[in-house]
């Protein structure tokens, strides 16, 4: 591009700005459609991207290469009616978990666990809020949930075999009950039952604003003795020996669980099998539909805004016929006039798009403040938004620009 072309583009750019400034109210009203359309899609995509990031980093619930078997789906959608068939399934018992362990010698381990929230834990004169989760597990429970011991020791097989009353505390419980003391070998009570603290789990932080450290872990058999009910259904974790054997172990575990549950070949599973990857895929399936819907609504809004741009540009051409005649009389070419009005349309679209992007990113990241997750900026959708705005400006601005460019300069000068 030579110096003359650059100067022509620069002149067209500043004339477009001046025209927008001279018709400020009309330009603002036209911009609203673009702003709303871009805002809708950027806000939704930013919110989804924020959630996806939280899912990929924070929803790493299970340990590496862990398959999780339970009565209910890990992600539940719908009310009680839609979940009725899951509630009607028979519970997974401790005996079934032990039988599955015997049938899966190729697995690195098979573990069982259950938990119940809403408990108050006491230690001396201190007590927690009534929101602590009490989990019953075996020696593999920490690894199943991607946790480690920060201090003390883990639950061992003997604790499970002899139903010992020992406990591992989450960081939140330690801070509440033992803010200035070492919790190891201290006594706590759960529903009046004493337990000795043998360990403290590493801090895991929060996911979606919910702490993952507000728990007490005790041997599974002790948990079943004191805290089980008719509704207790265990979760079973199966660890594959390696990533390469993950799918094979998953299929074997599913088949053996069907045997344990005495299911006939034509009967569907009365249990759920999931993993970290499956949770991410399930969430991606939910968000995919939302993305398509948001994109469709935004495109409609942008088309309506484009029609508004075309209308305002047609009015602008009519109002500036004499100006066009003067410019042509002093040497402006059709390409100059076409470029000026087309650039004005594109500039209108881009201003609206940039405002919509800024507002959309801000609104979409509001969820990061509410749910205490890292904010995200969907760079790819920012560029897509700018491209779409430019396309809208060119598509709906080209006819008014062409109409202005083909005006006869003599007729234009006579126009009143």
N, C-alpha and C positions, 0 to 999 in steps of 0.2 A: 504494500500500500504506500503510495507516494505522499509527499507533503501536502499537495492540493487535496487529495482524498481525505487525509486526516483532518485538515482544516474544515472541510465540508461536513464531516461527521461531527466535529466539535461544535460548529455553528448550529447544526441541526439539534444537537443535544441541549445546548443552552436555550435555543428557541422553544424546545419542547418544555423545558423547565419553566420558562416565562409564561407559556400558554397555560400550563397547569396552575401556576400561581395566580394568573389573572382570572381563572375560573375555579377558585379554590373550593367553594361549597359544592359545586357540581363534581369536581374531581374527587372530593372526599366521599360523596355519596356513591360514586362509581367504585372507589377503592373498597368500600365496605364489603361488596360481594366477594372480591378477591381475598380480602382479609379473612372473612368467615370461612371460605372454602379451604384455604391453605391452613388456617388455624385448626380446623376440624381434623384434617388428616395428620398434621404434625403433632397435635396434642395427643391424639390416640396412639400414633406410632411411638412417640416418646414414652408415654405411659406403659405401653406394652414392652418396649425395649428395656425400660427400667425394671419391670417385673421379670422379664426373661433373664436379665443379668442377675437378679436376686435368686431366681430359680436355679440358674446354672452354677452359681457360687454358694448360695446359702441352702438350697434344697438338696445338698449332698448329704441326705439324711443317713443313708446306709454306708457302711464301710466298703472298701474296694472289693469288687467281684462278689457282692452279697446279693442273694436272691431272697426275697421276703414273701412269706406265705401267711395269709390271714383270712379271717372270715369275711371282712368288709373291704370294699375298695379303698385304696389309699387316698384317692381324691373323690369326694362325694358331691354329686350334683343333684339338686332337686330336693323336694320335701319328703316327709315321712312316707307318703304314698308310693313314690317312685323307688324308695329304698326298701319297701316291704319284703321283697324276695330275699334281700340280703339278711334282714333281721330274722327271717324264718329259717335260715340255714342252721344246722347243728353247730354247737360250739366246738372249737379245736381244744382238745384236752391235753393234759400233761402226758397221759399214757400214749396218745397219738404222736406227740412230739418225740417221745422216747422210741416208739416203734419206727418212726421215720428215720431217726438217727441210726438205728440198726440196719435199715435197708439202704443207707447211703454211705457205705464205707469209703467210696471214692471222693466224697466231699472232705474239705479240710476240717470243717466242723459243722455240726447242726446244733443250733441254740434255740431256746424258747424264752419268751418274755411276755409280760403283761404289765399294764400300768393303770393307776387310778389317780385322778387329780382332786383338787379341792381339799387337801389335807392340811392340818395345822401341826407343825412340828415344834416340840418344846425342848428346852435345855435349861435347867435351873429356873431362873426367873424370866428368861428370854423365850419368846415364841415368834413364829413366823406368821405371816398373813395366811388365811385359809385357802391358799392357791398353789400349794406345793404338790407336785406329782410324786407318788410313791411307785417305784418300778420294781417288779420282781424279775430276777434274771439269774443266769448261771455264770460260769467263769468266762464265757465268750460274749457276754452282753455288751461290755464296753466296746470291744472290737466290732461287733455287729452294727453299732451306731456310731462308728468312726470316732470313738472317744479313747482317751488314755488317762492313766493315773498321774496326777501331779505330785501327790504326797501319800505315803502309806502304801497299802497293798490292795490288790484286786480281790474280789470274791473268788474262792477256789472250790474245787469239786467237793471237798469235805464239808464246806459250809452248806452246800446244797443237799448233800447226803444226810447230814445230821440236823438240818433245819436250825442252824445257829442264828442268833439274833445279832447280826452285825450289819453295818450300813456304810455305804459310800455316799458322800455329800457332794452336791453341786455347789459351785462358788457362791451363788445367791444365798443359799441356806447357811453356808459358813459365815458369810458377812453378817447375816441377821442374828445368828445364834452365838457365834464366837468372834465378835469383832476385834477383840484384843487378846485372844488366847489361841493356843494350838488345839484344834478340835480332835486330834488323834487320841484314842483311848478314852475319850469323854463319852458320857451317856446322853442319849436323846430319847424322847418318847413320842410314839405315834399312837394316838388313841389310847394312851395310858400304858402302852407296851414298851418296855425299855429295849434299846438297841445300843450296841457299842460301836463307835465310829472307828473304822479301820482304814479309811482312805478318803481322799479328796480328788475329784475329777478335774481335769484340765478345763479351763474356761473356753466355752464355745461361742459366746456372744449371742446376738439376737438375730432372728429371721422374721421379716415382716413386722418388726417392732415387738416381737414376742421373745422373751428370754428363753434360751435353751439350757440354762444353768440352774433352774429352780426345781430341783428334784432330789429325791433320796432313793438310792438303789439298795435293795436287800436281796438275799437269796430267794430264788423262785419258790422253793418248797415252803419257806417261812411265809412268804407272801400269800401263797395259796392257803396256808393254815389259818392266817389271821384276817386276810382281806378279800378273799375270793367270794363270789356269789353265784347265783344261778345264771348270771349274765356274763361271767368270766369266760372269755375265749382268747386263747394264747396266740401270739404271733410267733412264727418259726422263721429263723434266719438260716440260710444255707450258704456257706462260703465255698466258691469254686477254687480248686488248687491253683489255677492260673487264668488269665484273661482269655487265653486260647480255648480253654475248656469250659468257659462260662455258659455258652449256649447249650452244650451237651449236658452239663450238670443241671441246668434249668429244665430241660426236657425230662431228664431222669427224675428230678425231684417232683415235677408235676405228675409224672406217671406213677411214681411210688406213693405220692400223697393220695392219688385216686384209689390205690390199693388199700392204703390205711383207712380211707374213708368208706371203703366197701362200695365203690360206685360201679355200676354196670357200664359196659362199653357205649351204650346209647344215651347215657345220662351225662348232662353237662357238669362241669366242675362246680362244686359247692364251696369253693374257696377261691381266693385271688392270689395271683403270683405277680410280683412286681419287682422293680429295681430302680436305681437312680436314673438310668437311661429311659426306662419306661415312664417315669414320672415326668421327665422333661418332654418326652414325645407327647404325652397326654396333654400337658399344658400347651405345647405348641399347636396341637390340634384345636384347642379352644380358642387360642388367640388368632389362628389363621382365619377363622370365620369373621372375627371382629375386624381384622385388617381389611378383608374384602368389602365388608359392609361400609366401613369408614371411607375407604377409597371410592366406592360407588357414590356415596352421599356427597363427598367432596368434589368429585368430577361434575355432578349435577350443579352444585353451587358455583363451580368455576365456569361452567357453560353459561349459566344465567348471568354471571358477572361479565363474561365475554360479550354477551349480547348488549349489556349495559355500556361496555366500552365502545362497541360499534355504534350504538345510538349517540353517545356523547361526541364521538369523533365525526359522525355525520353532521351533527348540529354545529360542531366547531368548523367544519369545512364550509358550511353555509354562511356562518358568521364572518369568515375570513376570506371570502371570495375576492374582495378588492385587494387585500394584502397579497393573495396569491398572484393576482394580475400584476401588481407592482413588482413583485419578486421576479416574475417571468420577464417583465419588460426590461429589467436591468441585468438580465443574463442568467437567471436561475433555470436549470434544465428540469425536465420531467423527473429525472432521477433524484435531483435535489429535493423537489417538492415531495415525491414519494417517500424518500428517506426521512424527511422531517416529520411527516404525519405518522409514518410507521414507527419511527423511534419514539414519538410521543405516546403511542398506544402501548408499546412494549415497556416504556418507562413507567407508565401508569400501573401496568400489571406487576412489574418488579417491585415498585414501592409497596403496593398492597401485599405482595408475596413476602417481602422482607419483614414487614410488620406482623403478618400472620405467622411467620416462622418464629419470630421472637416471642410472641404471645403464646404460641403453641408449645414451644420448648419449656417456657416458664410454667404453663398450666400442666403439661404432662409430667413435669418433675415435681409438682406439688405432692404427688403420691410418694416420692422419695422422702419427703419430710414427714408425712403421715406415718409411713411404714418403716422409717429409719433404715433406708437402703441407699446405696450410692446413686446419685443423679446421673442421667445419661443424655447425650446429645446425638440423635440419629443422623450422623453426617450424610449418609447415603440418601435419606429422605429429604434432608435440607437441599441437596443438589437436585433431587427429583422435583421438589416443590418449585425451585427457581426455574428449572427447565420447563415445567408445565406452565408456569406463569408467562414465560417468554413465548411459549407456543400459543397460549391464549391471546397474548397481545398481538402476535403476528397474524394469527388466523382471523381474529375479529377486527384487526386494524387495517388489513390489507385492502379491503374494499373501499373504506373511506379514503385511504391514502391514494389509491388508484383513481378514485373519483376526483380528488383534488389535483392530481398530477395531470389529468387529461383536460382540465379546464382551459378554454381559449383565453389568452391574455387580453385580447381586445374586448371580448364580452365581459371578462372579469372586471376590467377597469370601468366599464359602463354600469356595472351592477350597483344598485342602490338598496 
